[in-house]
Amino acid sequence: MTNWVYPLGTATDGSWDISIGTSDSALSVEGWAHTGLKVATLPAGAAVDLPAADEERIVVPLNGSFTVTVDGTDYPLTGRTSVFSGPSDVLYSGTGRTVSISSSDGGRVAVATAPAQASYPTRLVPAAETPVELRGAGNCSRQVHNFGTPAALEADRFIVCEVLTPAGNWSSYPPHKHDEEKDGETSLEEIYYFETQVAADGAGPAEADAIGYQRVYASDERPIDVSAEVRTGDVVLVPYGWHGPAMAAPGYDLYYLNVMAGPGPVREWLISDDPHHGWVRQTWESQAIDPRLPFGA
């Protein structure tokens, strides 16, 4: 059976901590075709390069600040101390362009990718212009940074956002799917890249083993059964099927970067809830959003 879970250190490629599904990835995943992710940890003064390719890219600082050079033009990205400190500047490169990412002080950076044909302009999305959504309520409250969604970014194929979930809460819930092109649903692969921390409002030791959990299970005859314990640097691929919840364990905050794209004609995130659990959405109407949100306030 194809491996859908890649703990930190299992998808490395040269200077990259993670390289899955991109035009230059050494790691091949059977049946994976529409999305890619690269993550690098750069020492001070270091850089990583991406050759021109028929894929669109969005550069997301995870911690630290960076300069992204696209076809010889420099774009400074004011980053952040961690993914839990609020939105960051991000850069959409478009397709067919060389990209170089450097950092004078060092840091960790992600690059979301998708094979694409249409050409859109390079665009810097400042942190201050990132749409921040507080989704759900009660213990399903989470924070979404919608910098790469259709309403926020003109692009060809992919949909990219990041989600922050306070300790003890469930996100990516109710379980849902987007694996068919039909009325009310689009077919999209999805990548989850995770980071965890000792809860911002807690008193846990800094050296604690910050964990979260991710669930993926079959929605039809195609087999998939993932119940993964996740930590900073881990990746879960969702080719199809019901997915959720993504659970922030008590005592630990959970972050994930989502990259979605698919073969359909419309760039839109349309989902179907697992009919056993979709009713949970109705309960949010009588609950308040978790007061610990937003992160980075």
Phi and psi in degrees as GROMACS dihedral restraints (atoms count N, CA, C in turn):
[ dihedral_restraints ]
;  ai    aj    ak    al  type     phi  dphi    fc
    3     4     5     6     1   -61.5    20    10
    4     5     6     7     1   141.2    20    10
    6     7     8     9     1   -82.0    20    10
    7     8     9    10     1   124.9    20    10
    9    10    11    12     1  -108.8    20    10
   10    11    12    13     1    -2.1    20    10
   12    13    14    15     1  -120.9    20    10
   13    14    15    16     1   127.8    20    10
   15    16    17    18     1  -127.9    20    10
   16    17    18    19     1    93.3    20    10
   18    19    20    21     1   -61.9    20    10
   19    20    21    22     1   158.3    20    10
   21    22    23    24     1   -50.9    20    10
   22    23    24    25     1   131.0    20    10
   24    25    26    27     1    97.0    20    10
   25    26    27    28     1    -5.5    20    10
   27    28    29    30     1  -104.1    20    10
   28    29    30    31     1    -0.4    20    10
   30    31    32    33     1  -134.5    20    10
   31    32    33    34     1    37.6    20    10
   33    34    35    36     1   -79.4    20    10
   34    35    36    37     1   159.3    20    10
   36    37    38    39     1  -160.6    20    10
   37    38    39    40     1    99.5    20    10
   39    40    41    42     1    61.3    20    10
   40    41    42    43     1  -120.9    20    10
   42    43    44    45     1   -78.0    20    10
   43    44    45    46     1    -4.8    20    10
   45    46    47    48     1   -97.9    20    10
   46    47    48    49     1   130.6    20    10
   48    49    50    51     1   -68.1    20    10
   49    50    51    52     1   -34.2    20    10
   51    52    53    54     1  -137.6    20    10
   52    53    54    55     1   134.7    20    10
   54    55    56    57     1  -150.9    20    10
   55    56    57    58     1    99.5    20    10
   57    58    59    60     1  -132.5    20    10
   58    59    60    61     1   125.6    20    10
   60    61    62    63     1    77.4    20    10
   61    62    63    64     1     4.4    20    10
   63    64    65    66     1   -90.7    20    10
   64    65    66    67     1   170.8    20    10
   66    67    68    69     1   -61.9    20    10
   67    68    69    70     1   -26.2    20    10
   69    70    71    72     1  -113.1    20    10
   70    71    72    73     1    14.8    20    10
   72    73    74    75     1   -69.7    20    10
   73    74    75    76     1   136.1    20    10
   75    76    77    78     1   -78.3    20    10
   76    77    78    79     1   -26.7    20    10
   78    79    80    81     1   -84.0    20    10
   79    80    81    82     1   123.9    20    10
   81    82    83    84     1  -106.7    20    10
   82    83    84    85     1   129.6    20    10
   84    85    86    87     1  -114.8    20    10
   85    86    87    88     1   118.6    20    10
   87    88    89    90     1   -58.8    20    10
   88    89    90    91     1   128.9    20    10
   90    91    92    93     1    83.7    20    10
   91    92    93    94     1     2.0    20    10
   93    94    95    96     1   -99.8    20    10
   94    95    96    97     1   123.2    20    10
   96    97    98    99     1  -139.2    20    10
   97    98    99   100     1   -17.2    20    10
   99   100   101   102     1  -116.6    20    10
  100   101   102   103     1   -12.4    20    10
  102   103   104   105     1  -138.4    20    10
  103   104   105   106     1   156.0    20    10
  105   106   107   108     1  -147.7    20    10
  106   107   108   109     1   161.9    20    10
  108   109   110   111     1  -148.5    20    10
  109   110   111   112     1   135.7    20    10
  111   112   113   114     1  -128.6    20    10
  112   113   114   115     1   141.1    20    10
  114   115   116   117     1  -134.4    20    10
  115   116   117   118     1   133.8    20    10
  117   118   119   120     1  -131.9    20    10
  118   119   120   121     1   144.0    20    10
  120   121   122   123     1  -106.6    20    10
  121   122   123   124     1   113.3    20    10
  123   124   125   126     1  -101.6    20    10
  124   125   126   127     1   127.3    20    10
  126   127   128   129     1   -66.8    20    10
  127   128   129   130     1   164.4    20    10
  129   130   131   132     1   -55.9    20    10
  130   131   132   133     1   130.4    20    10
  132   133   134   135     1    83.5    20    10
  133   134   135   136     1    -1.9    20    10
  135   136   137   138     1   -88.7    20    10
  136   137   138   139     1   167.7    20    10
  138   139   140   141     1  -148.1    20    10
  139   140   141   142     1   156.4    20    10
  141   142   143   144     1  -127.6    20    10
  142   143   144   145     1   149.5    20    10
  144   145   146   147     1  -123.8    20    10
  145   146   147   148     1   146.4    20    10
  147   148   149   150     1  -126.4    20    10
  148   149   150   151     1   125.9    20    10
  150   151   152   153     1   -73.0    20    10
  151   152   153   154     1   161.8    20    10
  153   154   155   156     1   -59.7    20    10
  154   155   156   157     1   138.5    20    10
  156   157   158   159     1  -157.4    20    10
  157   158   159   160     1   163.8    20    10
  159   160   161   162     1   -82.5    20    10
  160   161   162   163     1    59.8    20    10
  162   163   164   165     1  -145.4    20    10
  163   164   165   166     1   143.8    20    10
  165   166   167   168     1   -91.0    20    10
  166   167   168   169     1   152.7    20    10
  168   169   170   171     1  -138.5    20    10
  169   170   171   172     1   146.8    20    10
  171   172   173   174     1  -132.5    20    10
  172   173   174   175     1   126.7    20    10
  174   175   176   177     1   -95.4    20    10
  175   176   177   178     1   125.0    20    10
  177   178   179   180     1  -124.9    20    10
  178   179   180   181     1   106.6    20    10
  180   181   182   183     1   -63.1    20    10
  181   182   183   184     1   130.3    20    10
  183   184   185   186     1   -94.7    20    10
  184   185   186   187     1   -45.9    20    10
  186   187   188   189     1  -149.5    20    10
  187   188   189   190     1   142.7    20    10
  189   190   191   192     1    96.2    20    10
  190   191   192   193     1   172.8    20    10
  192   193   194   195     1  -114.1    20    10
  193   194   195   196     1   155.0    20    10
  195   196   197   198     1  -143.2    20    10
  196   197   198   199     1   159.2    20    10
  198   199   200   201     1  -115.5    20    10
  199   200   201   202     1   125.9    20    10
  201   202   203   204     1  -108.7    20    10
  202   203   204   205     1   124.7    20    10
  204   205   206   207     1  -106.4    20    10
  205   206   207   208     1   118.4    20    10
  207   208   209   210     1  -115.4    20    10
  208   209   210   211     1   112.3    20    10
  210   211   212   213     1    49.0    20    10
  211   212   213   214     1    42.7    20    10
  213   214   215   216     1    89.7    20    10
  214   215   216   217     1    -6.3    20    10
  216   217   218   219     1  -102.0    20    10
  217   218   219   220     1   130.5    20    10
  219   220   221   222     1   -90.5    20    10
  220   221   222   223     1   137.9    20    10
  222   223   224   225     1  -128.8    20    10
  223   224   225   226     1   107.2    20    10
  225   226   227   228     1   -75.2    20    10
  226   227   228   229     1   134.0    20    10
  228   229   230   231     1  -112.3    20    10
  229   230   231   232     1   111.7    20    10
  231   232   233   234     1   -72.3    20    10
  232   233   234   235     1   115.1    20    10
  234   235   236   237     1   -90.7    20    10
  235   236   237   238     1  -137.8    20    10
  237   238   239   240     1  -157.5    20    10
  238   239   240   241     1   164.0    20    10
  240   241   242   243     1   -75.2    20    10
  241   242   243   244     1   -29.4    20    10
  243   244   245   246     1  -161.9    20    10
  244   245   246   247     1   168.8    20    10
  246   247   248   249     1   -66.5    20    10
  247   248   249   250     1   -15.9    20    10
  249   250   251   252     1   -91.4    20    10
  250   251   252   253     1     3.6    20    10
  252   253   254   255     1   -99.9    20    10
  253   254   255   256     1    11.4    20    10
  255   256   257   258     1   114.0    20    10
  256   257   258   259     1   178.9    20    10
  258   259   260   261     1   -64.6    20    10
  259   260   261   262     1   161.0    20    10
  261   262   263   264     1  -121.7    20    10
  262   263   264   265     1   158.3    20    10
  264   265   266   267     1   -57.8    20    10
  265   266   267   268     1   142.6    20    10
  267   268   269   270     1  -133.7    20    10
  268   269   270   271     1   161.2    20    10
  270   271   272   273     1  -131.2    20    10
  271   272   273   274     1   125.3    20    10
  273   274   275   276     1   -94.1    20    10
  274   275   276   277     1   125.8    20    10
  276   277   278   279     1   -93.1    20    10
  277   278   279   280     1   -20.2    20    10
  279   280   281   282     1    78.3    20    10
  280   281   282   283     1  -168.2    20    10
  282   283   284   285     1  -108.2    20    10
  283   284   285   286     1   159.3    20    10
  285   286   287   288     1    66.4    20    10
  286   287   288   289     1    27.4    20    10
  288   289   290   291     1  -126.4    20    10
  289   290   291   292     1   140.5    20    10
  291   292   293   294     1   -73.0    20    10
  292   293   294   295     1   142.7    20    10
  294   295   296   297     1  -132.3    20    10
  295   296   297   298     1   129.9    20    10
  297   298   299   300     1  -125.2    20    10
  298   299   300   301     1   134.3    20    10
  300   301   302   303     1  -121.3    20    10
  301   302   303   304     1   123.3    20    10
  303   304   305   306     1  -131.4    20    10
  304   305   306   307     1   160.8    20    10
  306   307   308   309     1  -145.5    20    10
  307   308   309   310     1   122.1    20    10
  309   310   311   312     1   -69.3    20    10
  310   311   312   313     1   -32.4    20    10
  312   313   314   315     1  -106.3    20    10
  313   314   315   316     1    -6.3    20    10
  315   316   317   318     1    89.6    20    10
  316   317   318   319     1   160.4    20    10
  318   319   320   321     1   164.0    20    10
  319   320   321   322     1  -175.6    20    10
  321   322   323   324     1  -117.7    20    10
  322   323   324   325     1   135.3    20    10
  324   325   326   327     1  -137.1    20    10
  325   326   327   328     1   144.5    20    10
  327   328   329   330     1  -113.8    20    10
  328   329   330   331     1   149.0    20    10
  330   331   332   333     1  -129.0    20    10
  331   332   333   334     1   113.8    20    10
  333   334   335   336     1   -90.0    20    10
  334   335   336   337     1   140.2    20    10
  336   337   338   339     1  -137.5    20    10
  337   338   339   340     1   161.8    20    10
  339   340   341   342     1  -157.1    20    10
  340   341   342   343     1   135.7    20    10
  342   343   344   345     1   -56.5    20    10
  343   344   345   346     1   135.1    20    10
  345   346   347   348     1  -152.0    20    10
  346   347   348   349     1   157.2    20    10
  348   349   350   351     1  -117.5    20    10
  349   350   351   352     1   -43.0    20    10
  351   352   353   354     1   -68.6    20    10
  352   353   354   355     1   144.3    20    10
  354   355   356   357     1  -102.6    20    10
  355   356   357   358     1   126.7    20    10
  357   358   359   360     1  -123.4    20    10
  358   359   360   361     1   154.7    20    10
  360   361   362   363     1   -66.3    20    10
  361   362   363   364     1   148.2    20    10
  363   364   365   366     1   -59.9    20    10
  364   365   366   367     1   137.6    20    10
  366   367   368   369     1  -143.9    20    10
  367   368   369   370     1   128.4    20    10
  369   370   371   372     1   -88.4    20    10
  370   371   372   373     1   126.4    20    10
  372   373   374   375     1  -108.7    20    10
  373   374   375   376     1   102.3    20    10
  375   376   377   378     1   -65.5    20    10
  376   377   378   379     1   152.9    20    10
  378   379   380   381     1   -54.9    20    10
  379   380   381   382     1   -38.9    20    10
  381   382   383   384     1   -66.1    20    10
  382   383   384   385     1   -18.5    20    10
  384   385   386   387     1  -102.3    20    10
  385   386   387   388     1     3.6    20    10
  387   388   389   390     1   -75.1    20    10
  388   389   390   391     1   122.7    20    10
  390   391   392   393     1   -66.4    20    10
  391   392   393   394     1   122.8    20    10
  393   394   395   396     1  -108.0    20    10
  394   395   396   397     1   120.7    20    10
  396   397   398   399     1  -113.8    20    10
  397   398   399   400     1   133.2    20    10
  399   400   401   402     1  -100.2    20    10
  400   401   402   403     1   111.0    20    10
  402   403   404   405     1  -108.1    20    10
  403   404   405   406     1   148.3    20    10
  405   406   407   408     1    77.5    20    10
  406   407   408   409     1  -161.6    20    10
  408   409   410   411     1  -165.0    20    10
  409   410   411   412     1   167.0    20    10
  411   412   413   414     1    54.9    20    10
  412   413   414   415     1  -135.5    20    10
  414   415   416   417     1   -83.5    20    10
  415   416   417   418     1    11.2    20    10
  417   418   419   420     1  -108.9    20    10
  418   419   420   421     1    14.4    20    10
  420   421   422   423     1   -72.5    20    10
  421   422   423   424     1   137.4    20    10
  423   424   425   426     1  -152.5    20    10
  424   425   426   427     1   166.7    20    10
  426   427   428   429     1  -116.5    20    10
  427   428   429   430     1   131.1    20    10
  429   430   431   432     1  -121.7    20    10
  430   431   432   433     1   130.4    20    10
  432   433   434   435     1  -102.6    20    10
  433   434   435   436     1   106.8    20    10
  435   436   437   438     1   -96.2    20    10
  436   437   438   439     1    50.7    20    10
  438   439   440   441     1   -74.2    20    10
  439   440   441   442     1   -21.5    20    10
  441   442   443   444     1  -121.7    20    10
  442   443   444   445     1    27.1    20    10
  444   445   446   447     1   -92.3    20    10
  445   446   447   448     1   162.0    20    10
  447   448   449   450     1   -56.3    20    10
  448   449   450   451     1   -34.0    20    10
  450   451   452   453     1   -72.7    20    10
  451   452   453   454     1   -21.0    20    10
  453   454   455   456     1  -107.1    20    10
  454   455   456   457     1   -25.3    20    10
  456   457   458   459     1  -139.0    20    10
  457   458   459   460     1   129.4    20    10
  459   460   461   462     1   -80.8    20    10
  460   461   462   463     1   118.0    20    10
  462   463   464   465     1  -151.7    20    10
  463   464   465   466     1   174.2    20    10
  465   466   467   468     1   -88.8    20    10
  466   467   468   469     1   -57.3    20    10
  468   469   470   471     1  -120.4    20    10
  469   470   471   472     1   -45.6    20    10
  471   472   473   474     1   -88.3    20    10
  472   473   474   475     1   161.2    20    10
  474   475   476   477     1  -125.6    20    10
  475   476   477   478     1   123.0    20    10
  477   478   479   480     1  -131.6    20    10
  478   479   480   481     1   133.3    20    10
  480   481   482   483     1  -153.7    20    10
  481   482   483   484     1   172.1    20    10
  483   484   485   486     1  -131.8    20    10
  484   485   486   487     1   147.5    20    10
  486   487   488   489     1  -127.6    20    10
  487   488   489   490     1   134.8    20    10
  489   490   491   492     1  -120.8    20    10
  490   491   492   493     1   130.6    20    10
  492   493   494   495     1  -125.7    20    10
  493   494   495   496     1   122.1    20    10
  495   496   497   498     1   -66.6    20    10
  496   497   498   499     1   156.0    20    10
  498   499   500   501     1   -50.0    20    10
  499   500   501   502     1   133.1    20    10
  501   502   503   504     1    85.7    20    10
  502   503   504   505     1    -7.2    20    10
  504   505   506   507     1   -93.4    20    10
  505   506   507   508     1   161.8    20    10
  507   508   509   510     1  -111.6    20    10
  508   509   510   511     1   135.3    20    10
  510   511   512   513     1  -128.6    20    10
  511   512   513   514     1  -176.7    20    10
  513   514   515   516     1    49.9    20    10
  514   515   516   517     1    45.2    20    10
  516   517   518   519     1  -145.4    20    10
  517   518   519   520     1   140.4    20    10
  519   520   521   522     1   -62.3    20    10
  520   521   522   523     1   159.8    20    10
  522   523   524   525     1   -56.6    20    10
  523   524   525   526     1   141.5    20    10
  525   526   527   528     1  -146.6    20    10
  526   527   528   529     1   172.8    20    10
  528   529   530   531     1  -143.4    20    10
  529   530   531   532     1   159.6    20    10
  531   532   533   534     1  -148.5    20    10
  532   533   534   535     1    72.9    20    10
  534   535   536   537     1  -126.7    20    10
  535   536   537   538     1    13.2    20    10
  537   538   539   540     1  -137.3    20    10
  538   539   540   541     1   145.9    20    10
  540   541   542   543     1   -91.6    20    10
  541   542   543   544     1   102.3    20    10
  543   544   545   546     1  -155.1    20    10
  544   545   546   547     1   175.0    20    10
  546   547   548   549     1   -58.1    20    10
  547   548   549   550     1   121.0    20    10
  549   550   551   552     1    84.2    20    10
  550   551   552   553     1     6.5    20    10
  552   553   554   555     1  -150.0    20    10
  553   554   555   556     1   142.8    20    10
  555   556   557   558     1  -118.9    20    10
  556   557   558   559     1   152.5    20    10
  558   559   560   561     1   -91.7    20    10
  559   560   561   562     1   112.8    20    10
  561   562   563   564     1  -137.5    20    10
  562   563   564   565     1   125.7    20    10
  564   565   566   567     1   -66.5    20    10
  565   566   567   568     1   158.4    20    10
  567   568   569   570     1  -145.8    20    10
  568   569   570   571     1   136.0    20    10
  570   571   572   573     1  -108.6    20    10
  571   572   573   574     1   134.6    20    10
  573   574   575   576     1  -112.9    20    10
  574   575   576   577     1   118.5    20    10
  576   577   578   579     1  -108.4    20    10
  577   578   579   580     1   126.9    20    10
  579   580   581   582     1  -108.0    20    10
  580   581   582   583     1   148.8    20    10
  582   583   584   585     1  -137.5    20    10
  583   584   585   586     1   150.8    20    10
  585   586   587   588     1  -134.4    20    10
  586   587   588   589     1   158.8    20    10
  588   589   590   591     1  -152.5    20    10
  589   590   591   592     1   157.9    20    10
  591   592   593   594     1   -60.2    20    10
  592   593   594   595     1   134.1    20    10
  594   595   596   597     1   -50.9    20    10
  595   596   597   598     1   135.8    20    10
  597   598   599   600     1   -60.9    20    10
  598   599   600   601     1   -29.0    20    10
  600   601   602   603     1  -100.4    20    10
  601   602   603   604     1     9.8    20    10
  603   604   605   606     1  -104.4    20    10
  604   605   606   607     1  -176.8    20    10
  606   607   608   609     1  -123.4    20    10
  607   608   609   610     1    24.6    20    10
  609   610   611   612     1   -69.3    20    10
  610   611   612   613     1   154.3    20    10
  612   613   614   615     1   -69.0    20    10
  613   614   615   616     1   144.8    20    10
  615   616   617   618     1   -59.4    20    10
  616   617   618   619     1   -28.8    20    10
  618   619   620   621     1   -87.6    20    10
  619   620   621   622     1     6.6    20    10
  621   622   623   624     1   -62.0    20    10
  622   623   624   625     1   154.9    20    10
  624   625   626   627     1   -86.9    20    10
  625   626   627   628     1    84.6    20    10
  627   628   629   630     1   -68.7    20    10
  628   629   630   631     1   122.1    20    10
  630   631   632   633     1  -130.3    20    10
  631   632   633   634     1   159.0    20    10
  633   634   635   636     1  -142.5    20    10
  634   635   636   637     1  -177.7    20    10
  636   637   638   639     1  -140.2    20    10
  637   638   639   640     1   147.1    20    10
  639   640   641   642     1  -133.0    20    10
  640   641   642   643     1   135.8    20    10
  642   643   644   645     1  -119.6    20    10
  643   644   645   646     1   134.7    20    10
  645   646   647   648     1  -138.7    20    10
  646   647   648   649     1   134.7    20    10
  648   649   650   651     1  -148.9    20    10
  649   650   651   652     1   163.6    20    10
  651   652   653   654     1   -69.8    20    10
  652   653   654   655     1   141.0    20    10
  654   655   656   657     1  -109.8    20    10
  655   656   657   658     1    -8.4    20    10
  657   658   659   660     1  -152.9    20    10
  658   659   660   661     1  -154.1    20    10
  660   661   662   663     1   -73.8    20    10
  661   662   663   664     1   -11.5    20    10
  663   664   665   666     1   -75.4    20    10
  664   665   666   667     1   125.7    20    10
  666   667   668   669     1   -79.6    20    10
  667   668   669   670     1   133.1    20    10
  669   670   671   672     1  -159.6    20    10
  670   671   672   673     1   135.9    20    10
  672   673   674   675     1  -153.4    20    10
  673   674   675   676     1    94.9    20    10
  675   676   677   678     1  -118.0    20    10
  676   677   678   679     1   124.3    20    10
  678   679   680   681     1  -132.2    20    10
  679   680   681   682     1    89.9    20    10
  681   682   683   684     1  -108.4    20    10
  682   683   684   685     1   134.5    20    10
  684   685   686   687     1   -83.6    20    10
  685   686   687   688     1   127.9    20    10
  687   688   689   690     1  -124.9    20    10
  688   689   690   691     1   149.5    20    10
  690   691   692   693     1  -139.0    20    10
  691   692   693   694     1   178.8    20    10
  693   694   695   696     1   -55.1    20    10
  694   695   696   697     1   126.3    20    10
  696   697   698   699     1    95.8    20    10
  697   698   699   700     1    -3.3    20    10
  699   700   701   702     1   -86.6    20    10
  700   701   702   703     1   152.3    20    10
  702   703   704   705     1  -130.4    20    10
  703   704   705   706     1   136.4    20    10
  705   706   707   708     1  -121.8    20    10
  706   707   708   709     1   129.4    20    10
  708   709   710   711     1   -97.4    20    10
  709   710   711   712     1   138.5    20    10
  711   712   713   714     1  -121.1    20    10
  712   713   714   715     1    97.4    20    10
  714   715   716   717     1   -79.2    20    10
  715   716   717   718     1   -27.9    20    10
  717   718   719   720     1  -173.4    20    10
  718   719   720   721     1   175.0    20    10
  720   721   722   723     1    94.4    20    10
  721   722   723   724     1   168.2    20    10
  723   724   725   726     1   -66.9    20    10
  724   725   726   727     1   137.5    20    10
  726   727   728   729     1  -138.8    20    10
  727   728   729   730     1   140.8    20    10
  729   730   731   732     1   120.0    20    10
  730   731   732   733     1   153.4    20    10
  732   733   734   735     1   -82.1    20    10
  733   734   735   736     1   160.7    20    10
  735   736   737   738     1   -98.8    20    10
  736   737   738   739     1   116.3    20    10
  738   739   740   741     1  -108.4    20    10
  739   740   741   742     1   126.8    20    10
  741   742   743   744     1   -87.9    20    10
  742   743   744   745     1   112.6    20    10
  744   745   746   747     1   -63.5    20    10
  745   746   747   748     1   149.0    20    10
  747   748   749   750     1   -52.7    20    10
  748   749   750   751     1   131.9    20    10
  750   751   752   753     1    94.8    20    10
  751   752   753   754     1    -9.1    20    10
  753   754   755   756     1  -137.3    20    10
  754   755   756   757     1   128.1    20    10
  756   757   758   759     1   -80.6    20    10
  757   758   759   760     1   150.4    20    10
  759   760   761   762     1  -125.0    20    10
  760   761   762   763     1   135.5    20    10
  762   763   764   765     1  -123.8    20    10
  763   764   765   766     1   142.8    20    10
  765   766   767   768     1  -144.4    20    10
  766   767   768   769     1   143.0    20    10
  768   769   770   771     1   -96.9    20    10
  769   770   771   772     1   124.8    20    10
  771   772   773   774     1  -104.5    20    10
  772   773   774   775     1   132.8    20    10
  774   775   776   777     1  -124.9    20    10
  775   776   777   778     1   121.4    20    10
  777   778   779   780     1  -129.3    20    10
  778   779   780   781     1   142.6    20    10
  780   781   782   783     1  -167.0    20    10
  781   782   783   784     1   160.2    20    10
  783   784   785   786     1  -158.3    20    10
  784   785   786   787     1  -175.0    20    10
  786   787   788   789     1   -86.2    20    10
  787   788   789   790     1    -7.8    20    10
  789   790   791   792     1   -71.7    20    10
  790   791   792   793     1   167.8    20    10
  792   793   794   795     1   -78.3    20    10
  793   794   795   796     1   -14.7    20    10
  795   796   797   798     1  -116.4    20    10
  796   797   798   799     1   130.0    20    10
  798   799   800   801     1   -86.8    20    10
  799   800   801   802     1    89.7    20    10
  801   802   803   804     1  -155.5    20    10
  802   803   804   805     1   141.4    20    10
  804   805   806   807     1   -94.0    20    10
  805   806   807   808     1    97.0    20    10
  807   808   809   810     1  -118.9    20    10
  808   809   810   811     1   129.3    20    10
  810   811   812   813     1  -127.4    20    10
  811   812   813   814     1   160.3    20    10
  813   814   815   816     1  -118.2    20    10
  814   815   816   817     1   131.5    20    10
  816   817   818   819     1   -78.9    20    10
  817   818   819   820     1   146.7    20    10
  819   820   821   822     1   -58.3    20    10
  820   821   822   823     1   120.1    20    10
  822   823   824   825     1   -62.2    20    10
  823   824   825   826     1   -17.5    20    10
  825   826   827   828     1   -72.7    20    10
  826   827   828   829     1   -22.8    20    10
  828   829   830   831     1  -128.0    20    10
  829   830   831   832     1    -5.0    20    10
  831   832   833   834     1   -60.4    20    10
  832   833   834   835     1   -25.6    20    10
  834   835   836   837     1   -59.0    20    10
  835   836   837   838     1   -21.6    20    10
  837   838   839   840     1   -59.5    20    10
  838   839   840   841     1   -31.9    20    10
  840   841   842   843     1   -55.8    20    10
  841   842   843   844     1   -35.2    20    10
  843   844   845   846     1   -64.9    20    10
  844   845   846   847     1   -27.1    20    10
  846   847   848   849     1   -71.9    20    10
  847   848   849   850     1   -19.3    20    10
  849   850   851   852     1   -67.8    20    10
  850   851   852   853     1   -22.8    20    10
  852   853   854   855     1   -62.4    20    10
  853   854   855   856     1   -26.8    20    10
  855   856   857   858     1  -102.4    20    10
  856   857   858   859     1     7.9    20    10
  858   859   860   861     1  -118.5    20    10
  859   860   861   862     1   153.6    20    10
  861   862   863   864     1   -88.9    20    10
  862   863   864   865     1   157.3    20    10
  864   865   866   867     1   -70.7    20    10
  865   866   867   868     1   140.8    20    10
  867   868   869   870     1   -50.8    20    10
  868   869   870   871     1   123.8    20    10
  870   871   872   873     1   -66.6    20    10
  871   872   873   874     1   -10.3    20    10
  873   874   875   876     1   -74.2    20    10
  874   875   876   877     1   -12.0    20    10
  876   877   878   879     1   -95.6    20    10
  877   878   879   880     1   149.2    20    10
  879   880   881   882     1   -86.1    20    10
  880   881   882   883     1   153.7    20    10
  882   883   884   885     1   -64.9    20    10
  883   884   885   886     1   146.4    20    10
  885   886   887   888     1    76.8    20    10
  886   887   888   889     1     8.9    20    10
